[in-house]
Amino acid sequence: MKKIIKFASISATGLLLSVSSLSYAQQPASLSDLLNAVEQDRVAQSQEHREREQRFQQQANNQQQIVDEVKARIEQENATNGELTVTFDTNQLTIAERREALRTARADLNELLGTIQGVAGDFRGIFQDSLISAQYDGREEFLDDFISRVASDTEQVRIDEIERFWFFMQQELIESGKVVKYSGTVSDPAGDQTTRTITRIGSFNAVAEGDYLSYSGDIGHLQVLPRQPSADVVGRAGALENAQSGSGLYQIGIDPTGALGGSMMANLVNFPTAAEQVRDNSGVIGFAIIGVGAIAILIGLIRTLILTVVAAKVNAQIKSGKPNKNNPLGRVLLVAEANPNVDTETLELKLGEAILQETPALERFLVLIKICSTIAPLMGLLGTVTGMIQVFQQITVYGAGDPTIMAGGISMALMTTVEGIVAAIPAILMHAWVKGKADGITHILEEQATGIIARKSEESNKA
């Protein structure tokens, strides 16, 4: 009896844990009720299991049906693939036969079409950067399609397309001899686009509001040259823009590169000036050479001005009968007047001493000018060697494949050489000029002193 009760307790506990539909409020009143409840739960679970088995079987049947349908579809596609393969092979043979028939039929036209293709390719390159294309757009796109059709083995070019290509050739020829005005888009160096009235001079150049323009097919519109030609050339272009039809002849600068849209003018105006070359390619040594040359020229000009004033005073002293202390000659004459009773030899020595005292003031800074004229080319040689060292270092690092990498060192080497020579030449001339003026004044002093000694000697002989 105890075992039965223990078994019943364990069964009841398991039933309470596994069945979610029973609540704590529905406790069995006796063992008979508990057994009935367990039986009912077993029956319910069996029914649920049977329903699950039915659903699983139904799904298995559905999946089998799907597999059967897929297999049938694969067989159908395989059959279709076989048919398409046969059709494809048949079409390939048909295409090859018809292509050969077309080639045979076009045999007489191949030479003509080849010539048309070559000419069209040449004009495609001309249209690419032609100023006329800036006014008449769409020509490049037509030629691209036209060339592809002419070169095709399957497509036949039409007569109206050949006539249109002929029209574009004639248009380029005729428009290249016209000066026309039209409105178009122009971009400035900053990239801002505006609509301007453009004056096109054939296929050579185009100007707008006094600015020369360039054209590139890759951009598709006209651009203002970043640097314009000289003022007189730009002024003539402005005069042509403001001219009326039939008002006369006008001189204007054009670029003979023609259909290239002014590339030569663009290159010429973009070529750096002498000042820009000095600024960009001199380096420290180059600016030092410029400083040395400027010092030599400045000292030379100052000494020239001083010696000119001294020479004027000396000339005035020659004409005057009374010695004056404001000039070298006057001071030399005062020495002669201060020693009237000395003998000729003593007077000669005193006058020579007075001239020697005046000479340093006359030749002041001449040595500095000469030094500047000497070291300027030496500094240029130093810059040359420094630039070549830089070139060799760049070759070591980057190789010799790209000349632009070595351009900086070569430019410095050449520019410092030029600057050294340019600085030395005026410095040498200035030294010679200043020394000549100083020697001229010294020569006058010696001449006057010699005259005084000669007169003194005559007076002594007479006495």
Contacts in CASP RR format, 6 or more apart in sequence:
PFRMAT RR
TARGET T0000
AUTHOR 0000-0000-0000
METHOD contacts of the structure
MODEL  1
MKKIIKFASISATGLLLSVSSLSYAQQPASLSDLLNAVEQDRVAQSQEHR
EREQRFQQQANNQQQIVDEVKARIEQENATNGELTVTFDTNQLTIAERRE
ALRTARADLNELLGTIQGVAGDFRGIFQDSLISAQYDGREEFLDDFISRV
ASDTEQVRIDEIERFWFFMQQELIESGKVVKYSGTVSDPAGDQTTRTITR
IGSFNAVAEGDYLSYSGDIGHLQVLPRQPSADVVGRAGALENAQSGSGLY
QIGIDPTGALGGSMMANLVNFPTAAEQVRDNSGVIGFAIIGVGAIAILIG
LIRTLILTVVAAKVNAQIKSGKPNKNNPLGRVLLVAEANPNVDTETLELK
LGEAILQETPALERFLVLIKICSTIAPLMGLLGTVTGMIQVFQQITVYGA
GDPTIMAGGISMALMTTVEGIVAAIPAILMHAWVKGKADGITHILEEQAT
GIIARKSEESNKA
8 31 0 8 1.000
8 34 0 8 1.000
11 34 0 8 1.000
11 38 0 8 1.000
12 28 0 8 1.000
12 34 0 8 1.000
15 22 0 8 1.000
15 34 0 8 1.000
15 37 0 8 1.000
15 38 0 8 1.000
15 41 0 8 1.000
16 22 0 8 1.000
19 41 0 8 1.000
22 37 0 8 1.000
28 34 0 8 1.000
28 37 0 8 1.000
99 153 0 8 1.000
99 154 0 8 1.000
102 153 0 8 1.000
102 154 0 8 1.000
103 153 0 8 1.000
106 113 0 8 1.000
113 150 0 8 1.000
113 157 0 8 1.000
114 150 0 8 1.000
116 150 0 8 1.000
116 157 0 8 1.000
116 162 0 8 1.000
116 165 0 8 1.000
117 147 0 8 1.000
117 150 0 8 1.000
117 151 0 8 1.000
119 169 0 8 1.000
120 143 0 8 1.000
120 146 0 8 1.000
120 147 0 8 1.000
120 150 0 8 1.000
120 165 0 8 1.000
121 143 0 8 1.000
121 147 0 8 1.000
123 143 0 8 1.000
123 165 0 8 1.000
123 168 0 8 1.000
123 169 0 8 1.000
123 172 0 8 1.000
124 140 0 8 1.000
124 143 0 8 1.000
124 144 0 8 1.000
124 147 0 8 1.000
126 172 0 8 1.000
126 259 0 8 1.000
127 133 0 8 1.000
127 139 0 8 1.000
127 140 0 8 1.000
127 143 0 8 1.000
127 168 0 8 1.000
127 172 0 8 1.000
128 140 0 8 1.000
128 217 0 8 1.000
129 215 0 8 1.000
129 216 0 8 1.000
129 217 0 8 1.000
129 259 0 8 1.000
129 260 0 8 1.000
129 261 0 8 1.000
129 263 0 8 1.000
130 172 0 8 1.000
130 203 0 8 1.000
130 215 0 8 1.000
130 259 0 8 1.000
130 261 0 8 1.000
131 200 0 8 1.000
131 202 0 8 1.000
131 203 0 8 1.000
131 204 0 8 1.000
131 205 0 8 1.000
131 206 0 8 1.000
131 215 0 8 1.000
131 222 0 8 1.000
131 258 0 8 1.000
131 259 0 8 1.000
131 261 0 8 1.000
131 262 0 8 1.000
132 171 0 8 1.000
132 172 0 8 1.000
132 175 0 8 1.000
132 176 0 8 1.000
132 200 0 8 1.000
132 202 0 8 1.000
132 203 0 8 1.000
133 139 0 8 1.000
133 140 0 8 1.000
133 215 0 8 1.000
133 217 0 8 1.000
134 184 0 8 1.000
134 198 0 8 1.000
134 200 0 8 1.000
134 206 0 8 1.000
134 215 0 8 1.000
134 220 0 8 1.000
134 221 0 8 1.000
134 222 0 8 1.000
135 175 0 8 1.000
135 180 0 8 1.000
135 182 0 8 1.000
135 184 0 8 1.000
135 198 0 8 1.000
135 200 0 8 1.000
136 171 0 8 1.000
136 175 0 8 1.000
137 220 0 8 1.000
139 168 0 8 1.000
140 217 0 8 1.000
142 164 0 8 1.000
142 165 0 8 1.000
142 168 0 8 1.000
143 165 0 8 1.000
143 168 0 8 1.000
146 157 0 8 1.000
146 161 0 8 1.000
146 164 0 8 1.000
146 165 0 8 1.000
149 155 0 8 1.000
149 156 0 8 1.000
149 157 0 8 1.000
149 161 0 8 1.000
150 157 0 8 1.000
172 203 0 8 1.000
172 259 0 8 1.000
175 202 0 8 1.000
175 203 0 8 1.000
176 202 0 8 1.000
176 203 0 8 1.000
176 258 0 8 1.000
176 259 0 8 1.000
177 202 0 8 1.000
177 203 0 8 1.000
178 200 0 8 1.000
178 202 0 8 1.000
179 199 0 8 1.000
179 200 0 8 1.000
179 201 0 8 1.000
179 202 0 8 1.000
179 240 0 8 1.000
180 199 0 8 1.000
180 200 0 8 1.000
180 202 0 8 1.000
181 197 0 8 1.000
181 198 0 8 1.000
181 199 0 8 1.000
181 200 0 8 1.000
181 241 0 8 1.000
182 197 0 8 1.000
182 198 0 8 1.000
182 200 0 8 1.000
183 195 0 8 1.000
183 196 0 8 1.000
183 197 0 8 1.000
183 198 0 8 1.000
184 195 0 8 1.000
184 196 0 8 1.000
184 198 0 8 1.000
184 221 0 8 1.000
184 222 0 8 1.000
185 193 0 8 1.000
185 194 0 8 1.000
185 195 0 8 1.000
185 221 0 8 1.000
185 222 0 8 1.000
186 193 0 8 1.000
186 194 0 8 1.000
186 195 0 8 1.000
186 196 0 8 1.000
186 198 0 8 1.000
186 208 0 8 1.000
186 213 0 8 1.000
186 221 0 8 1.000
186 222 0 8 1.000
186 223 0 8 1.000
186 224 0 8 1.000
187 193 0 8 1.000
187 194 0 8 1.000
187 219 0 8 1.000
187 221 0 8 1.000
187 222 0 8 1.000
187 223 0 8 1.000
187 224 0 8 1.000
188 194 0 8 1.000
188 223 0 8 1.000
188 224 0 8 1.000
189 223 0 8 1.000
189 224 0 8 1.000
189 226 0 8 1.000
193 221 0 8 1.000
196 208 0 8 1.000
196 209 0 8 1.000
197 208 0 8 1.000
197 209 0 8 1.000
197 241 0 8 1.000
198 206 0 8 1.000
198 207 0 8 1.000
198 208 0 8 1.000
198 213 0 8 1.000
198 222 0 8 1.000
199 206 0 8 1.000
199 207 0 8 1.000
199 208 0 8 1.000
199 237 0 8 1.000
199 240 0 8 1.000
199 241 0 8 1.000
200 206 0 8 1.000
201 207 0 8 1.000
201 240 0 8 1.000
201 252 0 8 1.000
201 254 0 8 1.000
203 258 0 8 1.000
203 259 0 8 1.000
203 261 0 8 1.000
204 254 0 8 1.000
204 255 0 8 1.000
204 256 0 8 1.000
204 257 0 8 1.000
204 258 0 8 1.000
204 261 0 8 1.000
204 262 0 8 1.000
205 212 0 8 1.000
205 213 0 8 1.000
205 253 0 8 1.000
205 254 0 8 1.000
205 255 0 8 1.000
205 261 0 8 1.000
205 262 0 8 1.000
205 265 0 8 1.000
206 212 0 8 1.000
206 213 0 8 1.000
206 215 0 8 1.000
206 222 0 8 1.000
206 261 0 8 1.000
207 213 0 8 1.000
207 237 0 8 1.000
207 238 0 8 1.000
207 240 0 8 1.000
207 241 0 8 1.000
208 222 0 8 1.000
208 224 0 8 1.000
208 241 0 8 1.000
209 241 0 8 1.000
210 234 0 8 1.000
210 235 0 8 1.000
210 237 0 8 1.000
210 238 0 8 1.000
210 241 0 8 1.000
211 224 0 8 1.000
211 225 0 8 1.000
211 228 0 8 1.000
211 234 0 8 1.000
212 224 0 8 1.000
212 225 0 8 1.000
212 228 0 8 1.000
212 229 0 8 1.000
212 234 0 8 1.000
212 237 0 8 1.000
212 265 0 8 1.000
212 269 0 8 1.000
213 222 0 8 1.000
213 223 0 8 1.000
213 224 0 8 1.000
213 225 0 8 1.000
214 222 0 8 1.000
214 223 0 8 1.000
214 225 0 8 1.000
214 261 0 8 1.000
214 262 0 8 1.000
214 263 0 8 1.000
214 266 0 8 1.000
215 221 0 8 1.000
215 222 0 8 1.000
215 223 0 8 1.000
215 261 0 8 1.000
216 223 0 8 1.000
225 265 0 8 1.000
225 266 0 8 1.000
225 269 0 8 1.000
225 270 0 8 1.000
226 270 0 8 1.000
227 269 0 8 1.000
227 270 0 8 1.000
228 234 0 8 1.000
228 269 0 8 1.000
229 253 0 8 1.000
229 265 0 8 1.000
229 268 0 8 1.000
229 269 0 8 1.000
233 252 0 8 1.000
233 253 0 8 1.000
236 250 0 8 1.000
236 251 0 8 1.000
236 252 0 8 1.000
236 253 0 8 1.000
237 252 0 8 1.000
237 253 0 8 1.000
239 250 0 8 1.000
239 252 0 8 1.000
240 250 0 8 1.000
240 252 0 8 1.000
243 250 0 8 1.000
255 261 0 8 1.000
255 262 0 8 1.000
255 263 0 8 1.000
255 264 0 8 1.000
255 265 0 8 1.000
256 264 0 8 1.000
257 263 0 8 1.000
257 264 0 8 1.000
257 265 0 8 1.000
272 280 0 8 1.000
277 411 0 8 1.000
277 415 0 8 1.000
278 286 0 8 1.000
278 290 0 8 1.000
278 415 0 8 1.000
278 419 0 8 1.000
280 411 0 8 1.000
281 408 0 8 1.000
281 411 0 8 1.000
281 412 0 8 1.000
281 414 0 8 1.000
281 415 0 8 1.000
282 289 0 8 1.000
282 290 0 8 1.000
282 412 0 8 1.000
282 415 0 8 1.000
282 416 0 8 1.000
282 419 0 8 1.000
283 412 0 8 1.000
283 416 0 8 1.000
285 379 0 8 1.000
285 380 0 8 1.000
285 382 0 8 1.000
285 383 0 8 1.000
285 386 0 8 1.000
285 412 0 8 1.000
285 416 0 8 1.000
286 379 0 8 1.000
286 380 0 8 1.000
286 383 0 8 1.000
286 415 0 8 1.000
286 416 0 8 1.000
286 419 0 8 1.000
286 420 0 8 1.000
288 379 0 8 1.000
289 376 0 8 1.000
289 379 0 8 1.000
289 380 0 8 1.000
289 416 0 8 1.000
289 419 0 8 1.000
289 420 0 8 1.000
289 423 0 8 1.000
290 419 0 8 1.000
290 423 0 8 1.000
291 423 0 8 1.000
292 372 0 8 1.000
292 375 0 8 1.000
292 376 0 8 1.000
292 379 0 8 1.000
292 423 0 8 1.000
292 427 0 8 1.000
293 372 0 8 1.000
293 376 0 8 1.000
293 423 0 8 1.000
293 426 0 8 1.000
293 427 0 8 1.000
295 368 0 8 1.000
295 372 0 8 1.000
296 368 0 8 1.000
296 369 0 8 1.000
296 372 0 8 1.000
296 373 0 8 1.000
296 376 0 8 1.000
296 423 0 8 1.000
296 426 0 8 1.000
296 427 0 8 1.000
296 430 0 8 1.000
296 431 0 8 1.000
297 426 0 8 1.000
297 427 0 8 1.000
297 430 0 8 1.000
299 365 0 8 1.000
299 368 0 8 1.000
299 369 0 8 1.000
299 372 0 8 1.000
299 430 0 8 1.000
300 365 0 8 1.000
300 369 0 8 1.000
300 430 0 8 1.000
300 431 0 8 1.000
300 433 0 8 1.000
300 434 0 8 1.000
301 430 0 8 1.000
303 364 0 8 1.000
303 365 0 8 1.000
303 366 0 8 1.000
303 369 0 8 1.000
303 434 0 8 1.000
303 437 0 8 1.000
303 438 0 8 1.000
304 430 0 8 1.000
304 433 0 8 1.000
304 434 0 8 1.000
304 437 0 8 1.000
307 362 0 8 1.000
307 434 0 8 1.000
307 437 0 8 1.000
307 438 0 8 1.000
307 441 0 8 1.000
308 437 0 8 1.000
310 327 0 8 1.000
310 328 0 8 1.000
310 362 0 8 1.000
310 441 0 8 1.000
311 437 0 8 1.000
311 440 0 8 1.000
311 441 0 8 1.000
313 324 0 8 1.000
313 326 0 8 1.000
313 327 0 8 1.000
313 329 0 8 1.000
314 327 0 8 1.000
314 328 0 8 1.000
314 329 0 8 1.000
314 441 0 8 1.000
314 444 0 8 1.000
314 445 0 8 1.000
316 327 0 8 1.000
317 323 0 8 1.000
317 324 0 8 1.000
317 327 0 8 1.000
317 329 0 8 1.000
317 330 0 8 1.000
317 333 0 8 1.000
318 329 0 8 1.000
318 444 0 8 1.000
318 448 0 8 1.000
323 329 0 8 1.000
323 330 0 8 1.000
323 331 0 8 1.000
323 333 0 8 1.000
323 334 0 8 1.000
323 337 0 8 1.000
324 330 0 8 1.000
325 331 0 8 1.000
325 334 0 8 1.000
328 358 0 8 1.000
328 361 0 8 1.000
328 362 0 8 1.000
328 441 0 8 1.000
328 445 0 8 1.000
329 444 0 8 1.000
329 445 0 8 1.000
329 448 0 8 1.000
331 354 0 8 1.000
331 358 0 8 1.000
332 351 0 8 1.000
332 354 0 8 1.000
332 355 0 8 1.000
332 358 0 8 1.000
332 445 0 8 1.000
332 448 0 8 1.000
332 449 0 8 1.000
333 448 0 8 1.000
333 452 0 8 1.000
335 350 0 8 1.000
335 351 0 8 1.000
335 353 0 8 1.000
335 354 0 8 1.000
336 347 0 8 1.000
336 350 0 8 1.000
336 351 0 8 1.000
336 449 0 8 1.000
336 452 0 8 1.000
339 346 0 8 1.000
339 347 0 8 1.000
339 350 0 8 1.000
342 350 0 8 1.000
343 460 0 8 1.000
344 453 0 8 1.000
344 456 0 8 1.000
344 457 0 8 1.000
344 460 0 8 1.000
347 452 0 8 1.000
347 453 0 8 1.000
347 456 0 8 1.000
348 449 0 8 1.000
348 453 0 8 1.000
351 449 0 8 1.000
351 452 0 8 1.000
351 453 0 8 1.000
352 449 0 8 1.000
354 449 0 8 1.000
355 442 0 8 1.000
355 445 0 8 1.000
355 446 0 8 1.000
355 449 0 8 1.000
358 442 0 8 1.000
358 445 0 8 1.000
359 442 0 8 1.000
362 438 0 8 1.000
362 441 0 8 1.000
362 442 0 8 1.000
363 435 0 8 1.000
363 438 0 8 1.000
366 431 0 8 1.000
366 434 0 8 1.000
366 435 0 8 1.000
366 438 0 8 1.000
369 427 0 8 1.000
369 430 0 8 1.000
369 431 0 8 1.000
369 434 0 8 1.000
370 431 0 8 1.000
372 423 0 8 1.000
372 427 0 8 1.000
373 424 0 8 1.000
373 427 0 8 1.000
373 428 0 8 1.000
373 430 0 8 1.000
373 431 0 8 1.000
374 424 0 8 1.000
376 419 0 8 1.000
376 420 0 8 1.000
376 421 0 8 1.000
376 423 0 8 1.000
376 424 0 8 1.000
376 427 0 8 1.000
377 420 0 8 1.000
377 421 0 8 1.000
377 423 0 8 1.000
377 424 0 8 1.000
379 416 0 8 1.000
379 420 0 8 1.000
380 416 0 8 1.000
380 417 0 8 1.000
380 419 0 8 1.000
380 420 0 8 1.000
380 421 0 8 1.000
381 417 0 8 1.000
382 416 0 8 1.000
383 412 0 8 1.000
383 413 0 8 1.000
383 416 0 8 1.000
383 417 0 8 1.000
384 413 0 8 1.000
384 414 0 8 1.000
384 416 0 8 1.000
384 417 0 8 1.000
385 413 0 8 1.000
386 412 0 8 1.000
386 413 0 8 1.000
386 416 0 8 1.000
387 409 0 8 1.000
387 410 0 8 1.000
387 412 0 8 1.000
387 413 0 8 1.000
387 416 0 8 1.000
388 409 0 8 1.000
388 413 0 8 1.000
390 408 0 8 1.000
390 409 0 8 1.000
390 412 0 8 1.000
391 406 0 8 1.000
391 408 0 8 1.000
391 409 0 8 1.000
391 410 0 8 1.000
391 413 0 8 1.000
394 405 0 8 1.000
394 406 0 8 1.000
394 409 0 8 1.000
395 406 0 8 1.000
398 405 0 8 1.000
399 405 0 8 1.000
400 406 0 8 1.000
END
